[in-house]
Amino acid sequence: MKARSLNLRLILVVIGAIALCCTGMLVAVLSQFYEGRTADKNLALMATRLLSTLPADADRAGLREAGLQPRAAPSVAADALVFQIWVDGRLVAATPGAPDAPLVASFADGLASTVVLGKRWRAYSATDKTGRVTVQVGNAHAILDGYMRNSVRHGLILISVLVVIVSATIWLATRSVFRPVLALSAAMRHRSRFDLTPLPLDGLPRELHPFVASFNDLLRQLDEAVEDERRFIGDAAHELRTPLSAVQAQAEIALQAADPEDKQVALRKLLVVAGRSTRLSEQLLDLARINAGARAHQRAQVDLALLVEHVAQEFEVSASRSGRALYLDVHPCPICCDVDEIGILLRNLLHNALRYTPQGGSVLVRCRHAPAAKGAGIYLEVSDDGPGVPLAERDAIFERFYRAAGSTVRGSGIGLSLVASIARSHAATIEMDTGLDGRGLTVRVVFPGVAPAARRHALKKS
């Protein structure tokens, strides 16, 4: 079904209403003009006909023979149509109510508006070929004004009727035009809380299609977010159940152990499991908070190099105790970010790299500008010389609760998911490459932006 334009329909309705009103006003104006022209034509026609009926030697006697009487008593209504017959400048006949003075003092042929004895007249004067006889026919302006008032009254009535018709037409047309919008509003209002199905576009005006399409896109994102949260809650409950069961089991062993050494072993295992549960809980909370976008307004300009140095110091002791080397190669790289979130991202990358790197191995953290060929950007790289990740699994490791097949290192499967979420929220992309000395893995987070001239600083932790 082809969508009709709301804008076009409204324009057509308004244009039609304006055209109807203008037509009514034009009819009223033309009616007044026509009545005025008709009155003038009647004056001219009467004067011409009357002049044609007069004898050539018109005088009072001749007028009587022609059937015309001299002036009667002026008691007849003064507002009636009047005429005068002048012969050689003398008034020889006139209708009752006509003035004694000529209606057109100049006796010039044609129409004229005059004032005779304080009264306004519209008159027509006609003279015969001899120039002796002049007929003047006039109408008092009071009568013409009455005609005009009647004409205006009729015009106002016509315009009032047109206004009512136009108003009703616009009201009905507007209701018809906005009926799909009202139906859409009612459909949205009566939806259930979790009904996130897209709104239909059928029958809607074209102007509303972008709005409804954007709203449907929002519904799709909400549906994905709700489904993601449901999956997250289910996975989180499953992941928390295992360490909590282990905590309970180790606590029961410690309580039941008669040998102090067995009790110490159970308590140490309990401490390890509790630590793993604590980290899992913290990661789950971080992931939920980041996915909710709760800190989007807390971003500021920071030097990524200083942040890398600060976070690396937190891993100094653990890296040294485990026999792994931690190197830094950083340059001043200002970026706009949430310091806490980027700290979480870097901690998870370092934690994963140190955990999968064997004893005697190395981890390198680099912060630098993107090469000129790559365009403007900031690189944050964490490289190790561990076992690496097969190409087929590199995209999957950023999914929540994913664990590589055959991995002997225990983890929650949340850390890299946090990294991906934080990168997305900062409009950054993640790339993966081979790690140090052709082994291991390099995770590269590419932030948009331009940094000033770099400085190099290397720090070795052994």
N, C-alpha and C positions, 0 to 999 in steps of 0.2 A: 504493500500500500504506500503510495507516494505521499510523503509528508507535506502538508500545506504550511505556508508561511503565516505565522501569527502577525508579523509586522505588516505583510501585504494585506491581510484581511482587515486589520484595523485601519490601515490607510484607505482602503476602498470604502469602508463604512463611513469614515470621517469625510472623505471627498464626496460621497453620495449625499451625506447630510448637508454639507456646505452647499453643494450644487442645488439641492432642493430648496434651501433657505434663499439662496441667491435668485433662484427662479421665481419664488414667491414675491420677493422684493421687486424684481424686475417687472413682474406682472402688475404689481401695485403702481409702480412708477409709470409704466406704459399706459395703464388705465387712466391715471390722472392726466397724462399728456394727451391721450386720445380724447378724453372728455373736453379738455380745453380747446383742442383743435376742432372738435366737432361743433362746439359752441360758436367758434369764430366762423366756421364754414356756413353754419346756419344763418348767422348775421349777414354774411355776404350774399348767400343764396336768396334770402328774403328781400334784401335791398335791391338786388338785380331783377328779381321777378316783379317786385312792386313797381320799379322804374319802367319795366317793359310794358306794364298795363296802362300807364298814363298816356293821355292824348298829347299830341305834339304841342297844342296851344293850351296847356294845362293852366287853369285858374280855378277859382272856387266853383264857378258854374260848370266848368268842364269836369271837375272832380265829382260833382254831384251826378253828372251824366254817366261818369265812369263807375258810379256806385260807391264812392268814397265820401265820407262826411267830414266836415271840418271838426276841429277839436270839440270833444264833448266835455261835460263837467269833470273837473279834476278830482272827483271823489272816488274814482276807481282806484284799485290797489296800485300804489305807487311803485311796487317792485315788479310789475308785470313787464313783459317785453314791449318796447315802445318803438314807434317810428315817427319821423317828421318828413313833411314834404315842403320843400322850399322852392318858390318860383321867383326868380330875379331877386333873390335875397330876402323874400318875404315868406313867412310861415303861413301856408295856406291850408294845411291839414296836419293833424297829429292825433295820436291815440291818447286816451286818458292816462295821466301820470307822466307824460312827456314834459320836459321843461320848456319854457318859452324861448330860451336861448338855444342856439344850435348845439347839437351833441358834439359835432366837430367844428370848432369855430373857424378853421381855415378852409372848410369845405373841400379839402383835398380828398381825392378818392382813396379808399383803402381803410384798413383797420387802425384804430387809435384808442388809447386809454386816456380819458379826460376827466376833469372835475368841473361839473356845472352846478352852480349855486350850492357849493359845498357837498355835492354828492358825486361819488365816483361812478363812472360809466365805462363800459366796453362797447364801442360803437363802430359801425361801418358806414362809410359815406360813398354814394355813387351818383354821378352826374351824367345827364344825357348828352348826346352829340352836340346839341345846340348850346349847351352850357347854361341854359336857363333853369332847368329843373334839376333839383338835387334831392335825393332820398337818403335819409339818415336813419339807420335802424340801430337801436342800442339795448343793452341789457345792464341793469344795475349790478355793480360789483357785489352787492350784498347777496344777490341770487347766485352769482358765480362762486362767491365764498361758501355759500351753503352747499352748492354742488361739490366744491372741493372738500368741505368737511365730511360730507357723505362718502366721498371717494376715499379720503384718509381713513374714515371709520371702517369702511369695508376692507381697505388694505390692512389695517391693524388686526381686524378679525381673521383675515386670511393668514397673516404672519403668525398670529397666536396659534391658529390651528396647525400651521406648518411646524412651529416650535414643538408643540405637543407630539405631533407625528414623528418628528426627527428625534426627540428625546426618547420616545418609546422604541424607535428603531435602533438607536444606539444602545439602549439598555438591553434589548433582546439580542442584538448582534454581539455585544460584549459578553453576555452570558453564554452565548453559543460558542464564541471564540475561546473563552476560558473554561469551558466545560471539561476538556481533557486535563487542564491544570488542576481543577478542583477534584477530578477523579483521581489524579495522581496523588494529590495531597491526602485524600481520604484513604487511599491504599497504603500510603506510608504511615498514616496515623493508626490504622487498625492492624498493623503487623505485630506479630508476636516478638518477644524480646530477642530471640536468637534466630529470627528469620532473616538471613543475609543473602537471599536469592536476588539476582539483579532485577531492576525495575524494567518493565517492557517499554519499548520505544514506539510501538504501533499506535497510530492515532495522535501522537504528540506533534505540535508545531515544530518546524525545523529549528527555530531559535532555542528551543529547550533541549535539543539533542545533545549539545556539548555539556550542558549542566547535568543531564541524566547520565550521560556517559561517564563524567567525572565522579558522580555519586556512585555509580555502579562499580567504578574502579576502587573507590573507597570501601564499598561493601566487600569487594573481592579481597582487598588487603585485610580488612577486619576478619573476614572468614578464615583467611590463611593464618592470621595472628591467633584467633581463637583455637583453630585446629592445632597450631603449633604449641599453644599453651597446654591444651589437653594432652598432647603427646609428651610435652615436657614434664607435666605433673606425673603422668604414668611412668615415664622413664626414671624420673627423680625418685619416686617412691620405690621403684625396683632397686635402684642403685643404693639408696639409703638402707634398705632392708638388709642387705648383705653385711655391711660393716656393723650395723647395730646388732645383728645376730652374733657376729664374731665378738663384739664387746661383751654381750651377755654370756657367751660360751666361755671366754677367757676369765670373766669375773667369777663364774661358777667353779672353774678349775682352781682359781686362786683360793677361793673359800674352802674348797674341799681338800686341797693339798695338805698333807701332813708333813711332808718334807719341806723345810724352809727354802731349799734350793729350787724345788719344783714350783713353789709359790712365787719366788723371784722371777723365774722364767715366764710364768703365766702373767705376772704383773708387767714385765717388759713387753710381752706380746700385746697385752691390753693397752699399754701406752702407745705402741705403734699403731694399733687399730684405731685408737681414739684420735691420734694425730691425723690419720688418713680420713677419718670421718669428719674431723674439724675442717680439713682442707676441702673436702667434698662439699660440705655445707656452705663454706665461704664462697666457693666457686658457683654453686647453685644460686646463692643470693646475688653475687655479682652479675651472673648471666641474666637473672630475672630483672634486675635493676637496669642493666644496659639495654635489654630488649624493650623495656618500658620507656626508654628515652628520658629518664628522670633527671639527667644531668646535662641536657643539651644546652642549657642557658649558662653553664659554669665554665665556658671555654675562654681561654686567654692566650696571649702571645707568650710563648716560652721557648727557651733554647733546648732543643732536643738533646744536644750533646751533654748538657749539664744533667738532664734527667737520666740519661743512660749511665753516666758516672755514678749518680746517686743510687740507682737501682743495683748496679753492679757491685757496689760496696756491700749490699745486703747478702750477696752470695759469696763473698770473699771467704768467710770461715768454712761454709759447707763445701765449697770447691776445693779448698786446701785440705780439709780432712779426708775428702774422698779421693785425693790424688789426681785431680783434674786441673788443667791450666785454663785460666780465664784471661783473655786478651781484649783490650779496647783499642779501637782505631776510630776516633771521633773528630768531627769538624763542627764549628758553630752552625747550627741549622735552625733558625727561628721558624716555628710553625704555630698555627692557631689550633689549640687542642684542649681537651679536658685532661689536666695533669694526672689525676687519679686513674682515669681510664687507660691512658697511655702507660702509666706505671703497671697496671694490671696486665696489659698486653705484653710488655717487656718481661715482666716476672714470669708469665706463663711460657714465653718463648725460651727464656733462660732455664727455667725449671725442666722443661722437656729436653732441651739440648744437654744439660748436665746429667739428666737421668739416663739418657740413651747413650751417652758417651762412655766408653769403657775407662777403667783406671789407667792413668798415664796419657789419656787423650787430651784434646784441646777444644776450647770453645772460643770463637772470635765474634765480638760485637762491633759492628761498624755503623757509623752515622755520617753520611756524606751527601753531596749533591749528585743528582742524576747526571749521567754523561750528556754532553751537548746534543748528541744524536737522538737521545730519548726525549728531549724537551725539558721544560722546567719541572722540577720535582725534588723531593727529599727521599733518600734511601735509608731505611733502617734494616740492617741485615744481621741475622744470628746464624753463624755457621758452626758445624761440628764435624768431627771425623768418626762418628759412630757408624752403625750399620746402614743408615739411610732408610729411605722409603721407596718401594718400587713405583715406577711411573704409573702403573694402573691404579694405585691406591692413593696417589698424592691429593687428588680432589676430595676423596672420601674422608681423609683424616681431620677435616675441619667440620665434619658433622658431629652433632652431639652424641656422646656415649659410644663413639666408634673406637674400636680397638683393632689394630692390625692383626691379621691372622698369624699365628705362630709366635707372637710377641711374648717374651719371658718377663718383661717389665710391667709391673702392675700400675694401673692408673685409672682415673675416673672417666676419661674420655670427654672431659668438659673443657680442659685448658685451651686447646686450639679452637674450639667452638667460640670461646670467649674472644680469642684473638680475631677471628673472622667477624664477629658482631661489632667489636670496637672499630675495626678497620672500616667496615661499611658505614658506621655512624660518622666517621671522619672523612668520608669520600675517598678513602685510600684503597688501593688494590694490593693483592698478595700474589707474589711470584715465588716459585720454588726452583732450585737448581742444585747441582752437585755441591757437596760441602768442601772441607779442607783436604788438600792433597788428593783430590779426585775421589774422596770417600765421603760418607756421611750425607748431610743435607744442609742446604742454605734456605732459610725462609726470609724473603725480602718483602718488607712492607713499604709501598711507594705512596708517599703523601704528596698532595698537590702543593705547589708554592715555589718560591724562589728564595734561596738563602744567600747571605753575603759571602765574602772571601773566606775560605776555609782555613782552619788551623789543624794541625795534626798533633795528636796526643796518644801515646801508647802506654798502656799499663799492663804489666804482667803480674798475675797472681799465681803463686806456686805453693 
